Amino acid sequence: MPPLPPRPQKARRPRRRLSPQATLLSLGVLLLLAAGVTFLAVTWDSLSVSVQASIIATLAALALAGSVPAARHRLTGTAEALAILGTGLLTVDLYGARALGLISPETVDGLTYFGLAAALVAAINLLMSRIAPTVVTYGVAAVIIGQFPLPFLLADHLDLAPFLLSLLAQVAITLYWSALGTKIVRVTGAICSAVVFWALMITGCVRVCLSLVAHHSPGIRPDLQDLFDGSATALSPVLATTGATCFAALVGVFLLRKIALPRALPPALGESACTAAAALALALCLPQIPTAGRWLDTGLATALALTVLLVAKRTGVPAAVLSTATAVVASVNLLLYFSLTDLVQLGLMSAIVAALALVAVWRKRLRPPAAAITASFAAQLAIVLVTYDGLFDLWTGAITLAVTGALSIAAACLVTELPSDGPLGSSPLERALLWPALSAITIAELIAILDSSATLTGIVLTVAAAPLVAYGMRPARRQALLLAGLLLIFANTAFVLGAGATTVEWFTVPPAVVMLAIGLYGWRNQPSWTYLGPGLLLGLVPSALIANSNYDYLRTTFVVAAALAIILIGTRQSLQAPFVIGATVLLKIALWQFLEVAPLIPRWITLATAGLVLLTVGATYERRLQNAKQAARWLTALR
């Protein structure tokens, strides 16, 4: 096929270059302005100030008046230059009159005078824009200079909240008036309005933030009181400033609906920014309310998060606004109470996060494994924080953590039928429930160790073992029964130590019999460790561990008899668990009995016995090795 024709290149826009006329006009305007400033600075001792001001005012009036016929004769460059010159000379004249003492400071203060001067310049430019509407300078100058009179005139006469509302009114008026002008006037009005709007929003947020800092930093409170000319921690100015900031945000959102933003900006950028400022002011204000302030702040963050999760529409401007408000309030809440080390409030927030994770998985905003991990670890963090703070004692904290882990294991029992993808045949949700359960039980046991209470250790291990028994009854999870049996052994031993009792069998034999009965009932030609191991371990191991004295002959006799019986049963039925457990118990009893009587045996008998044993083993080494291999193969073949 013939090659494709080359794509036509887009014609580049011609670059705008500064024409000689524009260069000459600009230099002329600058020189004339410099001449006016020099005239005021040099001739102050030869002419009176009023005469100098009159001369500059006359020149300004001539320049402004000359721009009108120039604009009518379509001399655009000349008209713009004369407009700039006239505005500049008028500004220089008003400044010089004040600086050279024509208007004394006693007559009017500096801020008021500058506000009146700016108002005069803006009004003249506004008037000239009506007389010569084609001159761009007048409209732009009226918009820009018109932003200064109100702040200068009201700065020393109003509190901050009314001052912010007056600036908001100025923003609305600027937008309305500039919308009636040319494109460059509209753009200038939008830029000036945005600058003033965000200046008032930032000022309001900074005022509320400084008040919050003064509440919790007594060292810098005197400096802030001098800055605010009063109490830095007074609640009324903070509430008024917060209300003004939130109202300004609402007005900003309303005005954004009336103004077409550039397409390059995201559609919800302006609304989200206004919402973020209002949420910041509100989040900084609520903690300053006495007694209930911190709870209100956390409650607001929770309500916003619930609204985000429960709202049906997840895209668009409302969703972006809600998400922004939630993120701002939650971030301020977290940073504030983290810096204040308020563990109770941080624990409450962690518990709320755990609850919100469950709501998120219900609303399909979060995958079940991620929700399970988040909910469990957040709940654990909440319990640890309130326990460390002292709201929970060690017993309450450890038991609550153990219950949290047990609930995770119980939930894992309900999801064992899900498709598995892991090496152990477990689903992602099942693993996401089991690992946090292990963490919760481990932390609970560490707290029990800190409390130095054997009874608390037993309670924690029992609470953890109970759901493990149910989990191990699942056909593919029989290994959990062995772990549950070990936990119950340690739990019962801890109960015995905590109670100071000597008859351990009252704590071990009844649950061991129950576990053996359950194992025998559910046994279907499976490995004996799963069904018989936990019960045998619980019934024999604690008794074997404490059967350590010749005076405890009754317990030793029963333990040996029981171990011998289960060895015979294991050998007869080819069961590995009874044989190994019984043999281990007998070996322990025998070794301990030997260690108790070893000091009574003469040394020569001990040495002679050791020598004979080594000589016999050495002489029959190969045969003994073969017998050991056969015994290992036989033991491995047992069920």
C-alpha positions in Angstrom: 0.0 0.0 0.0 1.3 3.5 -0.7 2.5 5.5 2.3 0.0 7.7 4.1 0.2 11.4 3.3 1.8 13.5 6.0 -0.5 15.2 8.4 -1.0 18.9 7.8 0.8 20.9 10.5 -1.3 23.4 12.4 -0.6 27.0 11.6 1.2 28.7 14.5 -0.3 31.8 15.9 1.9 34.8 15.1 3.8 36.1 18.1 2.7 39.5 19.4 5.7 41.8 19.2 5.9 45.2 20.9 5.3 47.8 18.2 7.5 51.0 18.0 4.4 53.0 18.8 3.7 51.0 22.0 7.4 51.3 23.0 7.4 55.1 22.5 4.1 55.5 24.4 5.3 53.4 27.3 8.6 55.2 27.6 6.8 58.5 27.4 4.3 57.6 30.2 7.1 56.4 32.5 9.1 59.5 31.9 6.2 61.8 32.7 5.4 59.9 35.9 9.0 60.1 36.9 8.9 63.8 36.2 5.8 64.2 38.4 7.5 62.4 41.3 10.7 64.5 40.8 8.6 67.7 40.7 7.0 66.9 44.1 10.3 65.9 45.6 12.5 68.8 44.4 10.3 71.8 44.3 8.9 71.5 47.8 11.0 74.4 49.1 10.2 76.8 46.2 6.5 76.2 45.8 3.8 75.5 48.3 2.4 72.1 48.6 -1.0 73.2 47.5 0.4 74.7 44.3 2.3 71.5 43.6 -0.7 69.4 44.2 -2.8 71.7 41.9 -0.2 71.4 39.1 -0.1 67.6 39.3 -3.9 67.4 39.5 -4.2 69.6 36.4 -1.8 67.5 34.5 -3.7 64.4 35.5 -7.0 65.9 34.5 -5.5 66.9 31.1 -4.3 63.3 30.5 -7.6 61.8 31.5 -9.5 64.2 29.3 -7.2 63.7 26.4 -7.8 60.0 26.4 -11.5 60.6 25.4 -11.0 62.2 22.0 -8.1 59.8 21.3 -10.4 56.8 21.9 -13.1 58.3 19.7 -10.6 58.7 16.9 -9.6 55.1 17.4 -6.1 56.0 18.6 -6.1 53.0 20.9 -2.5 53.1 22.0 -2.5 56.9 22.6 -5.8 56.6 24.6 -4.4 53.8 26.8 -1.2 55.7 27.4 -3.0 58.9 28.4 -5.3 56.8 30.7 -2.3 55.2 32.4 -0.6 58.6 32.7 -3.7 60.3 34.2 -4.3 57.5 36.7 -0.6 57.5 37.7 -0.4 61.3 38.1 -3.6 61.3 40.2 -2.2 58.6 42.5 1.1 60.5 42.8 -0.7 63.7 43.6 -2.8 62.1 46.3 0.2 60.4 47.9 2.3 63.6 47.7 -0.4 65.7 49.3 -0.3 63.4 52.3 3.5 62.9 52.4 4.3 66.6 52.1 1.9 67.6 54.9 -1.0 69.2 53.0 -3.3 66.8 54.9 -2.0 66.4 58.4 -2.1 63.0 60.3 -4.3 64.7 63.0 -7.0 65.4 60.5 -7.3 61.8 59.3 -5.4 58.7 60.1 -3.2 56.9 57.6 -5.5 53.9 56.8 -8.6 56.1 56.4 -6.7 58.5 54.1 -5.4 55.7 51.9 -8.8 54.2 51.7 -10.4 57.5 50.7 -7.6 58.1 48.1 -8.1 54.7 46.6 -11.9 55.2 46.6 -11.3 58.5 44.7 -9.0 57.0 42.1 -11.4 54.0 41.6 -14.4 56.3 41.3 -12.7 58.5 38.7 -11.6 55.4 36.7 -15.2 54.1 36.9 -16.5 57.4 35.6 -14.0 57.5 32.8 -14.9 53.9 31.9 -18.5 55.1 31.3 -17.3 58.1 29.2 -14.7 56.2 27.2 -15.8 52.5 27.4 -13.3 51.4 24.7 -10.3 52.3 26.9 -9.4 49.1 28.8 -7.2 50.8 31.4 -10.2 52.5 33.1 -12.1 49.4 33.6 -9.1 47.3 34.8 -7.9 50.1 37.1 -11.4 50.6 38.6 -11.6 46.9 39.4 -8.1 46.6 40.8 -8.0 49.8 42.8 -11.6 49.3 43.9 -10.4 46.4 46.1 -8.5 48.7 48.5 -10.9 51.3 49.9 -13.1 49.0 51.9 -10.3 47.1 53.8 -8.5 50.4 54.6 -11.6 52.2 55.7 -13.0 49.4 57.9 -9.9 47.8 59.3 -9.8 49.8 62.5 -13.5 50.3 62.9 -15.1 46.8 62.8 -14.5 43.4 64.5 -13.1 40.6 62.4 -16.4 38.9 61.6 -18.2 42.0 60.3 -15.0 42.9 58.5 -15.0 39.6 56.7 -18.6 39.9 55.8 -18.0 43.3 54.3 -15.2 41.9 52.2 -17.5 39.2 51.0 -20.0 41.8 49.9 -17.2 43.6 48.1 -16.4 40.3 46.3 -20.0 39.9 45.2 -20.2 43.5 43.9 -17.0 43.2 42.0 -18.1 40.1 40.3 -21.5 41.6 39.4 -20.0 44.9 38.0 -17.1 43.3 36.2 -19.5 40.9 34.5 -21.0 43.9 32.6 -17.7 44.9 31.1 -15.4 43.6 28.4 -13.6 40.3 28.5 -10.4 41.6 30.1 -12.5 43.4 32.7 -14.4 40.2 33.5 -11.1 38.3 33.8 -9.6 41.0 36.0 -12.7 41.1 38.2 -12.7 37.3 38.6 -9.0 37.3 39.6 -9.4 40.1 42.1 -12.5 38.6 43.6 -10.7 35.3 44.0 -7.8 36.9 45.7 -9.9 38.9 48.1 -12.2 35.9 48.8 -9.4 33.5 49.7 -7.7 36.3 51.7 -10.8 36.6 53.9 -11.2 32.7 54.1 -7.6 32.3 55.2 -7.8 35.2 57.6 -10.9 33.6 59.3 -9.2 30.1 59.6 -6.0 31.6 60.9 -8.0 33.6 63.6 -9.8 30.5 64.8 -6.5 28.4 64.7 -4.6 31.0 66.8 -7.4 31.0 69.4 -7.1 27.2 69.6 -3.4 27.5 70.0 -3.9 30.0 72.8 -6.2 27.6 74.6 -3.6 24.9 74.8 -0.3 26.9 74.9 -0.3 29.3 77.9 3.2 30.4 77.1 2.3 32.3 73.9 -1.1 33.4 75.1 0.1 36.9 76.2 1.5 37.6 72.7 -1.7 36.5 71.1 -3.7 38.7 73.5 -1.7 41.7 72.3 -2.3 40.7 68.7 -6.0 40.4 69.2 -6.2 43.5 71.5 -8.1 41.5 74.0 -8.7 37.9 75.2 -7.2 35.4 72.9 -9.4 32.6 74.2 -12.8 34.4 74.2 -15.4 32.1 72.6 -17.7 34.8 71.1 -15.2 36.2 68.5 -14.3 32.6 67.5 -17.9 31.6 67.0 -18.6 34.8 65.0 -15.5 34.3 62.8 -16.4 30.7 62.2 -19.9 31.6 61.2 -18.7 34.3 58.9 -16.2 31.9 57.3 -18.8 29.2 56.8 -21.3 31.8 55.3 -18.6 33.0 53.0 -18.0 29.5 51.8 -21.7 29.1 51.1 -21.7 32.3 49.1 -18.6 31.2 47.3 -20.3 28.0 46.2 -23.3 30.0 45.1 -21.2 32.4 43.1 -19.3 29.6 41.4 -22.7 28.4 40.0 -23.0 31.8 38.3 -19.5 32.0 36.9 -18.0 29.9 34.1 -14.6 28.6 35.2 -11.9 27.6 32.7 -12.3 24.1 31.3 -8.8 23.2 32.4 -9.9 23.2 36.0 -11.6 20.1 37.5 -15.4 20.6 37.7 -15.6 20.4 41.6 -12.4 22.2 42.4 -14.0 25.5 43.5 -16.8 23.9 45.6 -14.3 21.5 47.2 -11.9 24.3 48.1 -14.7 26.4 49.7 -15.9 23.3 51.6 -12.4 22.6 52.8 -12.0 26.1 54.2 -15.4 26.0 56.0 -14.7 22.5 57.4 -11.3 23.6 58.6 -12.7 26.6 60.5 -15.5 24.5 62.0 -13.1 21.7 63.0 -10.8 24.2 64.7 -13.8 26.0 66.4 -15.6 23.0 68.0 -12.8 21.9 70.3 -12.9 25.3 71.9 -16.4 24.8 73.2 -16.2 24.0 76.9 -16.8 20.4 78.1 -18.5 19.0 75.0 -16.1 20.5 72.3 -14.0 17.5 71.6 -17.0 15.1 71.5 -18.7 17.5 69.0 -15.6 17.5 66.8 -15.4 13.7 66.7 -19.2 13.5 66.2 -19.1 15.8 63.2 -16.3 13.7 61.6 -18.3 10.5 62.3 -21.5 12.0 60.8 -19.7 13.2 57.7 -18.1 9.8 57.2 -21.4 8.0 57.6 -23.0 10.4 55.1 -20.2 9.6 52.6 -20.8 5.9 53.1 -24.6 5.9 53.0 -25.1 8.4 50.1 -26.2 6.7 47.0 -24.4 8.8 44.5 -20.6 8.3 44.6 -19.6 10.8 41.9 -20.2 14.4 41.0 -19.9 17.6 42.9 -21.9 16.6 46.0 -19.8 13.5 46.5 -16.6 15.5 46.1 -17.8 18.1 48.6 -18.7 15.5 51.2 -15.5 13.7 50.8 -13.5 16.9 51.1 -15.3 18.0 54.3 -14.9 14.5 55.8 -11.2 14.4 55.1 -10.5 17.9 56.5 -12.5 17.4 59.7 -11.1 13.9 60.4 -7.5 15.1 59.7 -7.8 18.1 62.0 -9.4 15.9 64.7 -6.7 13.3 64.5 -3.8 15.8 64.4 -5.3 17.8 67.3 -5.8 15.0 69.7 -2.6 13.3 68.7 -0.7 16.5 69.6 -2.6 16.8 72.8 -2.0 13.1 73.7 -5.7 12.6 74.4 -5.7 8.8 74.4 -9.4 8.5 75.3 -10.4 10.5 72.2 -7.9 8.6 70.0 -9.4 5.4 71.3 -12.9 6.6 70.5 -11.8 7.5 67.0 -10.2 4.0 66.5 -13.5 2.4 67.6 -15.4 4.6 65.2 -13.1 3.6 62.4 -13.7 -0.1 63.2 -17.5 0.5 63.0 -17.2 2.5 59.8 -15.2 -0.3 58.2 -18.2 -2.7 58.8 -20.5 -0.1 57.3 -18.2 0.3 54.3 -18.2 -3.4 53.5 -22.0 -3.4 53.9 -22.2 -0.5 51.4 -19.7 -2.2 49.1 -17.2 0.6 49.5 -14.5 -1.8 50.8 -13.5 -5.3 50.1 -14.3 -7.8 52.9 -10.7 -8.8 53.7 -9.6 -5.2 54.0 -12.7 -4.3 56.1 -12.0 -7.3 58.4 -8.4 -6.3 59.0 -9.2 -2.6 59.5 -12.1 -3.3 61.9 -10.1 -5.8 64.0 -6.9 -3.8 64.3 -8.8 -0.5 64.9 -10.8 -2.1 67.7 -7.6 -3.5 69.2 -5.9 -0.1 69.0 -8.9 1.5 70.7 -8.8 -1.0 73.6 -5.0 -0.6 74.0 -5.3 3.2 74.1 -8.0 3.4 76.7 -6.3 0.7 78.8 -3.0 2.6 78.7 -4.9 5.8 79.6 -6.5 4.1 82.6 -10.1 4.3 81.5 -10.0 0.4 81.4 -8.1 -1.5 84.1 -5.7 -4.3 83.0 -8.4 -7.0 83.6 -11.0 -5.3 81.5 -8.5 -4.5 78.7 -7.1 -8.0 78.5 -10.6 -9.7 78.5 -11.9 -7.2 75.9 -9.0 -7.9 73.6 -9.5 -11.7 74.1 -13.2 -11.3 73.2 -12.2 -9.3 70.1 -9.9 -12.1 69.0 -12.5 -14.8 69.8 -15.1 -12.9 67.7 -12.7 -12.8 64.7 -12.2 -16.6 65.1 -15.9 -17.1 65.3 -16.4 -15.1 62.2 -13.7 -17.2 60.5 -15.8 -20.3 61.2 -18.6 -18.9 59.0 -16.4 -18.3 55.9 -14.5 -21.6 55.8 -16.6 -22.7 52.8 -15.4 -19.8 50.6 -13.1 -20.7 47.7 -9.5 -20.9 48.9 -6.3 -19.7 47.2 -3.7 -20.0 49.9 -1.2 -22.7 50.7 -3.2 -23.9 53.7 -6.5 -24.0 51.9 -7.9 -20.8 53.3 -9.7 -17.9 51.7 -8.4 -14.3 51.8 -11.2 -13.3 54.1 -10.5 -16.2 56.5 -6.9 -15.3 56.7 -7.8 -11.6 57.2 -9.9 -12.8 60.3 -7.4 -15.2 61.8 -4.2 -13.0 61.8 -5.9 -10.1 63.7 -7.3 -12.7 66.1 -3.8 -13.9 66.8 -2.6 -10.3 67.4 -5.5 -9.6 69.8 -4.9 -12.7 71.8 -1.2 -12.1 72.0 -1.7 -8.5 73.2 -4.2 -9.7 75.8 -1.8 -12.3 77.1 0.9 -9.6 77.3 -1.4 -7.4 79.4 -2.1 -10.4 81.6 1.6 -10.9 82.1 1.9 -7.2 83.1 -0.8 -7.7 85.6 1.1 -10.8 87.0 -2.2 -12.6 87.4 -2.4 -16.3 86.6 -6.2 -16.3 86.8 -6.3 -13.5 84.1 -4.0 -15.6 81.9 -6.4 -18.6 82.3 -9.4 -16.4 81.4 -7.7 -15.1 78.3 -6.6 -18.5 77.0 -10.0 -20.0 77.7 -11.8 -17.3 75.8 -9.4 -17.8 72.9 -9.7 -21.6 73.0 -13.5 -21.7 73.0 -14.0 -20.5 69.3 -11.0 -22.5 68.3 -12.9 -25.7 69.2 -15.8 -24.7 67.0 -13.3 -23.7 64.2 -11.6 -27.1 64.5 -14.8 -29.0 64.1 -14.8 -28.0 60.5 -13.7 -31.0 58.3 -10.7 -29.1 56.8 -9.7 -27.3 60.0 -9.1 -30.2 62.4 -5.6 -29.0 63.3 -7.2 -26.1 65.3 -8.4 -28.7 67.8 -4.9 -29.5 68.8 -4.1 -25.8 69.3 -7.3 -25.4 71.3 -6.3 -28.3 73.5 -2.9 -26.7 74.2 -4.5 -23.4 75.1 -6.9 -25.2 77.5 -4.0 -27.0 79.1 -2.2 -23.7 79.8 -5.4 -22.1 80.9 -6.3 -24.8 83.4 -2.7 -24.8 84.7 -3.0 -21.0 85.2 -6.3 -21.4 87.0 -4.7 -23.9 89.3 -1.8 -21.6 90.0 -4.1 -18.6 90.5 -6.3 -20.5 92.9 -3.4 -22.0 94.9 -5.0 -25.5 94.6 -3.0 -28.7 94.5 -5.6 -31.0 92.9 -5.2 -30.1 89.3 -7.4 -32.9 88.1 -10.5 -31.1 89.2 -9.7 -28.5 86.5 -8.3 -30.8 83.8 -10.0 -34.2 83.9 -13.7 -33.0 83.3 -12.9 -30.9 80.1 -10.6 -33.7 79.0 -13.4 -36.3 79.2 -15.7 -34.0 77.3 -13.2 -33.4 74.6 -12.5 -37.1 74.3 -16.2 -37.8 74.1 -16.6 -35.2 71.3 -13.6 -36.6 69.5 -14.8 -40.2 69.6 -18.2 -39.1 68.5 -17.0 -37.2 65.5 -14.1 -39.6 64.5 -14.3 -40.9 61.0 -11.0 -42.8 60.4 -8.9 -39.6 60.6 -5.5 -39.0 62.3 -5.8 -39.6 66.0 -4.0 -36.3 66.9 -7.0 -34.3 65.7 -9.7 -36.1 67.7 -7.9 -37.8 70.6 -4.8 -35.6 71.0 -6.4 -32.5 72.7 -8.3 -34.5 75.3 -5.4 -36.8 76.2 -3.0 -33.8 76.4 -5.4 -31.9 78.7 -6.1 -35.0 80.9 -2.5 -36.3 81.4 0.1 -33.5 80.8 -0.8 -31.2 83.7 -1.0 -34.1 86.2 2.3 -35.5 84.9 4.0 -32.1 85.2 3.2 -31.8 88.9 3.7 -35.4 89.8 7.2 -34.7 91.1 7.5 -36.0 94.6 7.7 -39.5 96.2 5.1 -38.2 98.7 2.6 -37.7 95.8 2.5 -41.5 95.1 -1.3 -41.6 94.5 -1.2 -39.1 91.6 1.9 -40.8 90.2 0.3 -44.2 90.4 -2.8 -43.0 88.6 -0.8 -41.1 85.9 1.4 -44.1 85.2 -1.7 -46.4 85.0 -3.5 -44.1 82.7 -0.4 -43.6 80.5 0.2 -47.4 80.3 -3.5 -47.9 79.4 -3.5 -45.5 76.5 -0.1 -46.9 75.3 -1.7 -50.3 75.1 -4.8 -48.9 73.4 -2.6 -47.0 70.9 -0.6 -50.1 70.1 -3.7 -52.3 69.8 -5.6 -49.9 67.6 -2.5 -48.5 65.7 -3.1 -45.0 67.0 -0.2 -42.6 67.2 -1.5 -39.9 69.6 -2.2 -42.3 72.5 1.1 -44.1 72.1 3.2 -40.9 71.9 1.4 -39.1 74.7 1.5 -42.1 77.0 5.2 -42.8 76.3 6.1 -39.2 76.9 4.3 -39.2 80.2 5.9 -42.4 81.3 9.3 -41.1 80.3 8.8 -37.9 82.2 7.7 -39.8 85.4 10.7 -42.2 85.1 13.3 -39.5 84.6 11.9 -37.4 87.4 11.9 -40.5 89.8 15.4 -41.3 88.8 16.5 -37.7 89.4 15.0 -37.8 92.9 16.8 -41.0 93.9 20.0 -40.3 92.0 21.7 -38.5 94.9 21.2 -41.6 97.1 23.0 -44.0 94.7 26.7 -44.5 95.3 29.0 -42.9 92.7 30.7 -46.2 91.6 27.3 -47.7 90.7 26.4 -44.7 88.6 29.8 -44.8 86.8 29.6 -48.5 86.3 26.1 -48.3 84.9 27.0 -45.6 82.5 30.1 -47.6 81.3 28.1 -50.8 80.8 25.4 -48.9 78.9 28.0 -47.4 76.6 29.8 -50.7 76.1 26.6 -52.5 75.3 25.5 -49.8 72.8 28.9 -49.8 71.2 29.0 -53.5 70.8 25.5 -53.7 69.2 25.5 -50.4 67.5 24.5 -51.5 64.0 21.8 -53.7 65.3 20.4 -51.0 67.6 20.5 -48.5 64.7 18.5 -50.9 62.6 16.0 -51.4 65.4 15.6 -47.6 65.9 14.8 -47.2 62.2 12.2 -49.9 62.3 10.7 -48.3 65.4 10.5 -45.0 63.7 8.9 -46.5 60.6 6.3 -48.3 62.8 5.6 -45.1 64.8 5.1 -43.1 61.6 2.7 -45.7 60.2 0.3 -45.2 63.2 -2.8 -43.1 62.6 
